[in-house]
Amino acid sequence: MKKPRARDRFSIVSGASAALLLVAAGRTTATALPAHTVNWQPPAATYTVSTPVHTTVTMDDGVKIAVEVVYPTDPDTGARASGPFPVLLTQNPYGAQRSDPAAGGTYFVRRGYIYVASAVRGTGDSGGQVDWFGGRQGKDGADLVDWAAHTLSGSNGKVGLDGCSYLGVNQWFTAAAVGRHSALKAITPFCTDSDFYDDLTADGGIPTSFVAGIAQAEPRGPEDDPATDPQSVTIAQQASGGSRSYNDVYWQALDVQKLMPRIVDNGIPALSEAGWNDLFPGGNLGAYTAAQNAYFHRPLTDPVSSDEAVTGRYQAIVGPWTHGEHVNEATLQAIRLEWFDTWLKNAPTGMASTSTPLHLFENGADTWVDSAAWPLSADARTYYLGDGSLTTDKPTAPGSDTLTWSTATAANTLTYTTAPLSKAALLDGPTDVTLYADSTTPETELTAKLSIVAPDGTVTKQADGILLGSQRALDTRESWYDGDSTLLKPSHPFTQAAQRPVTPGKTTRYDISLLSNFTRIPAGYRIQVSINSQPPADFHSPVAPTPQELANLAGGVYTIIRSPQAASFINLPLTTPSSATPSQDDWGPSS
């Protein structure tokens, strides 16, 4: 393996189904003050909300996008307030016919914003055909921003983007499309991921039914045909093993991390949010590091080390939440309001001046931590698989364990556990599980799950990952290593060109990337890794192998090697809990 270059304590060589749920917007009247503010106070709810006004906006290609607008109104007379006001825009693919902007926008309208909800092209009352995000949706968003700034009655010319899940992800594409000197001043892409292919639409090189699940939830517009629209091409190719079942140029163009240089160049600040129990846990962390690196002209996929500069223009929150949980409750609404007031109203909030723009909930400690770096530390610890054990010593004698792949029966599980920890530790970042294995078939499917085990035997999952054996090629340019060249985050191309069949009977190395986590592990707890031939029931995302992959997997028997010559191991990002300094701020509910 190519030895990475050294940089601080990190070393890296770098180059360039479930559905995204429409989160039901709760309407709350209480205003929570984000504790990180000093002098700024969130304004009281001064206005009431108008009934929605329906209109259409014509895109550059003639397609008409349906929009609904709600305005601040005088609470005594009900008349539209004089304004002008900044505008918040959300782009919704799920609204049945007409989206209701009051559902998610009431909190902001009552505090001096016009709120606009559009139906994404090909959905609801909008014309055109549905596609899976991309440049066309980005251009639609840019046209809507221009309309909201310069044509919409009552607008003061400043626009922000709001929304969670699909309504969060499409903000990245709009921000990349608006160009410099745009009326778009800030975005809040909540409940989002960073890399569509490897985060949601495939996992470990195996396609998922994610896009197909989204398609079923979208009410189609008057001009869309679900059997022939651009989105249907993606669904068909993923199911059949076509080009889009791989990380081809289509998916690479949708990689949010690769959009960051354009977003930064356009001058658009972003506050993102995700959950440790999200559809893709900690999914916005890649976007956070890419945005910071783009701003300071560093390689996009590098980690951010503690000695590197960061900017408050790009912030991220990761809480102990499921997808969309608490987004439209008081604390997170108030934080978004502060973000919008900072950039759209020039309010002296001080929010943008932070030197620690990453806000992480520390699981197990039930506290928030503010950081500039991700991960906080580059410390790593290697444990070797033994006879049911995980130890820091390499095996001294040959050993092996067996797994069988079958669609007819539940996958069997191999479990390896450490001795109780003598000191508390902090799990801080992504994890690598490297297996040496023989297979009887030309394809393998290996999953790994990381858990902690309490003294009373309670097992709590921390992270998981999967790898299709033919996609095992390691991209050393984008993988993360510590200063001793210990692999922490394997990166794989997942392209058709990188695919290599597994040679039956030959011992082969597989580097499985496990999702990031941030958990304090108390002394006396044990660390456990479980290996399966198929995803266990609690795997974070179901996979859907293509027909050819299923044929190559059928009946496979895997021998996991744990010998001196081929020692399977796990590289854990463990550091001391003192690496994390508790925040003085409240970034959201603790459960």
Buried (B, 14 or more C-beta within 10 A) or exposed (E): EEEBEEBEBBBBBBEEBBBBBBBEBBEBEEBBBBBBBEEBEBBEBEBBBBEBBEBBBEBEEEBBBBBBBBBBBEEEEEEBBEBBBBBBBBBBBBBEEBBBBBBBBBBBBBBBBBBBBBBBBBBBBBBBBBBBBBEBBBBBBBBBBBBBBEEBEBBBBBBBBBBBBBBBBBBBBBBBBBEEEBBBBBBBBBBBBBBBBBBBBBBBBBBBBBBBBBBEBBBBBEBBEBEEBBBBBBBEBBBEBBBBBBBBEBBBEBBBBBBBBBBBEBBBBBBBBBBBBBBBBBBBBBBBBBBBBBBEEBBBBBBBBBEBEBBBBBBBBBBBBBBBBBBBBBBBBBBBBBBBBBBBBEBEBBBBEBEBBBBBBBBBBEBBBBBBBBBBBBBBBBBBBBEEBBBEEEBEEEBBBEBBBBEEEEBBBBBBBBEEBEEBBBBBBBBBBBBBBBBBBBBBBBBBBBBBBEEEEEBBBBBBBBBBBBBBBBBBBBBBBBBEEBBBBBBBBBBBEBBEEBEBEEBBBBBBBBBBBBBBBBEEBBBBBBBBBBBBEEBBBBBBBBEEBBEBBEEBBBBBBBBEEBBBBBBBBBBEBEBBEEBEBBBBBEE
